[in-house]
Amino acid sequence: MTIKANSGNSNTDQQGYNIVNALIVSLMIACLGFTVASFVSKVNPDLYVNYLPVLGFLITLERIYSVKRTKRLMVLGRTWMIYQFTQWVFLLIAVKIILLIADHPDSLRIEFQLWRLDFFTYFFDNETLFAIIYLVLVWGISGYFASLLNEMSLKEILIRYEMRTMAPISGPPVRERLLGLIFGLGFIQLVLTGLMRINLRILLSGNFKALSVQPLPFLAAGAWNVLVYFILGLVLMSQSQFTRLNARWRFQQIKVTPQLGNRWATYSILFIVLLAVVASLLPTNYSLGFLSVLAYILRYVFGFMFFLVGFIASLVIFIFNLLLSLLGLTPHDQVSFPSSNFISPSPPVETQAVAIHPWLEVLKSLLFWTVFLGIVGFSVYQFIGQHKELLTTIRRTPGISWLIKVFQWLFGGFRMINQKLSQAVEIGIQRLRKRAIDRLTTEMPRYLSLRRLTPRQRVLFFFKAMVRRGGERGIPRKESQTPYEYASKLEGMIPDADRDVNSLTNAFVEARYSKRNINQEKAGLVKRYWERIRKALHAIRK
């Protein structure tokens, strides 16, 4: 299957896409330059490094352009080496001129005279050597970015779609390599930004006990450019995802509106900027750590539980003493009810005392850790779901597999104990209920008068009397028979009272096994059923 270009608009869109990606990568390297410049200024204030962001931006643009231009040249060939040599000579001279002009405009003439005496000593000073190291790093990083962008172009993806059935593609996917590069550079910036918030002179001296975090405003000391860097990185990943989808749609010959690319970029930028605004609004100047917030919440919960237990115990003792006083006995000492001051424990303070609003500090810390742990938990869940083969490999590890088996055995044991306890409790409740009902029906004949029984007890009594009278007339009830089975047997022996037997049995089942209200009228009907059944049983000869 061959993919043909639809029109000249495709090439125009691809050129615009390449320009946008090149600008995004250049701005990301500029953010890296801001972070490096801030860190170097913190370590050595005498070293001039303010040019690093602009230099990184320009080098990245040139590198992306040169990679496309030299893509067809043979590496280490004559043309390739001449191109790279002239490029580096131009970069070194440009950097040296920038450093001299930043030092003093008149120093350029003096420096030219010193180069005649000893070129290497005066040309490659400390600032120039640092700039060369930075140039090499940016040159390599931007070249890797340029190769990834070239692989993610629409044309290259379409070629891989056509060639994937002929030869398998080795190595990790392009987007995974791009994501690893973005987050790797971001991690380096985060480390440098964190180091800028401590006293580096104390750190370099080796006096770790005297280390302390310097209080800085929000997004200070290189934090704002790290945030911008990650925003640009997410935009770049969004662009790569659109290119991937666009190539798939073209490969499947699905028509796509020309405005889709612009809308995709616009909505992606708006969404990512919105996330950045939300992230910037999250509280970061809280004074309570995670363990302190957790301890504070647990102290609040346990305080409430102890108060509740004490209140219930005091109430029970109060009622017990009241009963003893009514019986004329001496009550025990009165127990005072617990006070309700459990709701005001002072919040724990780690480094500094909370100044004005302690509850506000707790709320801010709780909000931060809730959002943080929620994001981490969701990320771990999604990562495990997307890398099930990694989870399988971890489970097969000898030590991990043994621990998993131990936890499964413990979990299975606890679950079995829970099931057994639930079954035992349920069986015990059923036995108690059955004993109570059986005791009620067994002890009913001992009552002297039916008037003392409730309507429900009367219904139970008449059914019990029917069973007892049936046994006396040679129709005993077996232990395995249900009330309806015995009623069916009894109806066959006294056909004249079969309806009464059925009605009495239904009333008995309702009175014994349901919670419906049994009134006096229904108990009177059951009594008349029993009287007719008794006459029918009396007519049976033994």
NORRA-V540681 format. One record per residue. RES is the residue in three letters. D_FIRST is the distance of its C-alpha to the first C-alpha in whole Angstrom. Layout:
BEGIN
((RES/D_FIRST) (RES/D_FIRST))
END
This chain:
BEGIN
((MET/0) (THR/4) (ILE/7) (LYS/10) (ALA/13) (ASN/15) (SER/18) (GLY/21) (ASN/22) (SER/19) (ASN/20) (THR/24) (ASP/23) (GLN/22) (GLN/25) (GLY/27) (TYR/25) (ASN/26) (ILE/30) (VAL/30) (ASN/29) (ALA/31) (LEU/34) (ILE/34) (VAL/34) (SER/37) (LEU/39) (MET/38) (ILE/39) (ALA/42) (CYS/43) (LEU/43) (GLY/46) (PHE/48) (THR/48) (VAL/49) (ALA/51) (SER/53) (PHE/54) (VAL/55) (SER/57) (LYS/59) (VAL/59) (ASN/60) (PRO/61) (ASP/63) (LEU/59) (TYR/57) (VAL/54) (ASN/53) (TYR/51) (LEU/48) (PRO/46) (VAL/46) (LEU/45) (GLY/42) (PHE/41) (LEU/41) (ILE/40) (THR/37) (LEU/36) (GLU/36) (ARG/35) (ILE/31) (TYR/31) (SER/32) (VAL/30) (LYS/27) (ARG/29) (THR/30) (LYS/26) (ARG/26) (LEU/29) (MET/31) (VAL/32) (LEU/36) (GLY/36) (ARG/38) (THR/37) (TRP/35) (MET/39) (ILE/41) (TYR/38) (GLN/39) (PHE/43) (THR/43) (GLN/42) (TRP/44) (VAL/47) (PHE/46) (LEU/46) (LEU/49) (ILE/51) (ALA/50) (VAL/50) (LYS/54) (ILE/55) (ILE/54) (LEU/56) (LEU/59) (ILE/59) (ALA/59) (ASP/62) (HIS/64) (PRO/63) (ASP/66) (SER/65) (LEU/62) (ARG/65) (ILE/67) (GLU/63) (PHE/63) (GLN/66) (LEU/66) (TRP/63) (ARG/65) (LEU/67) (ASP/65) (PHE/61) (PHE/59) (THR/62) (TYR/62) (PHE/58) (PHE/57) (ASP/59) (ASN/58) (GLU/56) (THR/54) (LEU/54) (PHE/52) (ALA/50) (ILE/49) (ILE/48) (TYR/46) (LEU/44) (VAL/43) (LEU/42) (VAL/40) (TRP/39) (GLY/37) (ILE/36) (SER/35) (GLY/33) (TYR/31) (PHE/30) (ALA/29) (SER/27) (LEU/26) (LEU/25) (ASN/23) (GLU/21) (MET/20) (SER/19) (LEU/16) (LYS/15) (GLU/15) (ILE/14) (LEU/11) (ILE/11) (ARG/12) (TYR/10) (GLU/7) (MET/10) (ARG/12) (THR/11) (MET/12) (ALA/15) (PRO/17) (ILE/18) (SER/22) (GLY/25) (PRO/25) (PRO/23) (VAL/23) (ARG/25) (GLU/27) (ARG/28) (LEU/29) (LEU/31) (GLY/33) (LEU/34) (ILE/35) (PHE/37) (GLY/38) (LEU/40) (GLY/41) (PHE/43) (ILE/44) (GLN/45) (LEU/47) (VAL/49) (LEU/50) (THR/51) (GLY/53) (LEU/55) (MET/56) (ARG/58) (ILE/60) (ASN/63) (LEU/61) (ARG/64) (ILE/66) (LEU/63) (LEU/63) (SER/66) (GLY/66) (ASN/68) (PHE/65) (LYS/68) (ALA/69) (LEU/65) (SER/64) (VAL/62) (GLN/63) (PRO/62) (LEU/60) (PRO/59) (PHE/55) (LEU/52) (ALA/55) (ALA/54) (GLY/51) (ALA/50) (TRP/48) (ASN/46) (VAL/45) (LEU/44) (VAL/42) (TYR/40) (PHE/39) (ILE/38) (LEU/36) (GLY/34) (LEU/33) (VAL/32) (LEU/30) (MET/28) (SER/28) (GLN/26) (SER/24) (GLN/23) (PHE/22) (THR/20) (ARG/18) (LEU/18) (ASN/17) (ALA/14) (ARG/13) (TRP/14) (ARG/12) (PHE/9) (GLN/10) (GLN/11) (ILE/14) (LYS/17) (VAL/19) (THR/23) (PRO/24) (GLN/27) (LEU/25) (GLY/25) (ASN/29) (ARG/30) (TRP/28) (ALA/30) (THR/33) (TYR/33) (SER/32) (ILE/35) (LEU/38) (PHE/37) (ILE/37) (VAL/40) (LEU/42) (LEU/41) (ALA/43) (VAL/46) (VAL/47) (ALA/46) (SER/49) (LEU/51) (LEU/51) (PRO/55) (THR/55) (ASN/59) (TYR/60) (SER/63) (LEU/62) (GLY/60) (PHE/58) (LEU/60) (SER/63) (VAL/62) (LEU/61) (ALA/65) (TYR/66) (ILE/64) (LEU/65) (ARG/69) (TYR/69) (VAL/67) (PHE/70) (GLY/73) (PHE/72) (MET/72) (PHE/75) (PHE/77) (LEU/75) (VAL/77) (GLY/80) (PHE/80) (ILE/80) (ALA/82) (SER/85) (LEU/85) (VAL/85) (ILE/88) (PHE/90) (ILE/89) (PHE/91) (ASN/94) (LEU/94) (LEU/95) (LEU/97) (SER/99) (LEU/100) (LEU/101) (GLY/103) (LEU/102) (THR/101) (PRO/98) (HIS/96) (ASP/95) (GLN/93) (VAL/90) (SER/89) (PHE/85) (PRO/83) (SER/82) (SER/79) (ASN/78) (PHE/75) (ILE/73) (SER/74) (PRO/73) (SER/73) (PRO/69) (PRO/69) (VAL/69) (GLU/67) (THR/68) (GLN/69) (ALA/71) (VAL/70) (ALA/71) (ILE/71) (HIS/69) (PRO/68) (TRP/67) (LEU/64) (GLU/63) (VAL/63) (LEU/61) (LYS/59) (SER/58) (LEU/57) (LEU/55) (PHE/53) (TRP/53) (THR/52) (VAL/49) (PHE/48) (LEU/48) (GLY/46) (ILE/43) (VAL/44) (GLY/44) (PHE/41) (SER/39) (VAL/40) (TYR/39) (GLN/36) (PHE/35) (ILE/37) (GLY/34) (GLN/31) (HIS/32) (LYS/34) (GLU/33) (LEU/36) (LEU/38) (THR/38) (THR/38) (ILE/41) (ARG/43) (ARG/43) (THR/45) (PRO/48) (GLY/50) (ILE/48) (SER/48) (TRP/51) (LEU/52) (ILE/50) (LYS/51) (VAL/55) (PHE/53) (GLN/52) (TRP/55) (LEU/57) (PHE/55) (GLY/56) (GLY/59) (PHE/60) (ARG/58) (MET/60) (ILE/63) (ASN/62) (GLN/61) (LYS/65) (LEU/67) (SER/65) (GLN/66) (ALA/69) (VAL/70) (GLU/69) (ILE/71) (GLY/74) (ILE/74) (GLN/74) (ARG/77) (LEU/79) (ARG/78) (LYS/79) (ARG/82) (ALA/83) (ILE/83) (ASP/84) (ARG/87) (LEU/87) (THR/88) (THR/90) (GLU/92) (MET/93) (PRO/96) (ARG/98) (TYR/98) (LEU/101) (SER/100) (LEU/97) (ARG/97) (ARG/96) (LEU/93) (THR/90) (PRO/88) (ARG/85) (GLN/88) (ARG/90) (VAL/87) (LEU/86) (PHE/90) (PHE/90) (PHE/87) (LYS/89) (ALA/92) (MET/90) (VAL/89) (ARG/92) (ARG/94) (GLY/92) (GLY/92) (GLU/96) (ARG/96) (GLY/94) (ILE/90) (PRO/89) (ARG/86) (LYS/84) (GLU/82) (SER/78) (GLN/79) (THR/77) (PRO/79) (TYR/78) (GLU/78) (TYR/82) (ALA/82) (SER/81) (LYS/83) (LEU/86) (GLU/85) (GLY/86) (MET/89) (ILE/91) (PRO/89) (ASP/91) (ALA/90) (ASP/86) (ARG/85) (ASP/87) (VAL/86) (ASN/82) (SER/83) (LEU/85) (THR/82) (ASN/79) (ALA/81) (PHE/82) (VAL/78) (GLU/78) (ALA/80) (ARG/79) (TYR/75) (SER/75) (LYS/76) (ARG/77) (ASN/80) (ILE/83) (ASN/86) (GLN/89) (GLU/89) (LYS/86) (ALA/89) (GLY/91) (LEU/89) (VAL/88) (LYS/92) (ARG/93) (TYR/90) (TRP/92) (GLU/95) (ARG/94) (ILE/92) (ARG/96) (LYS/98) (ALA/95) (LEU/95) (HIS/99) (ALA/99) (ILE/98) (ARG/100) (LYS/99))
END
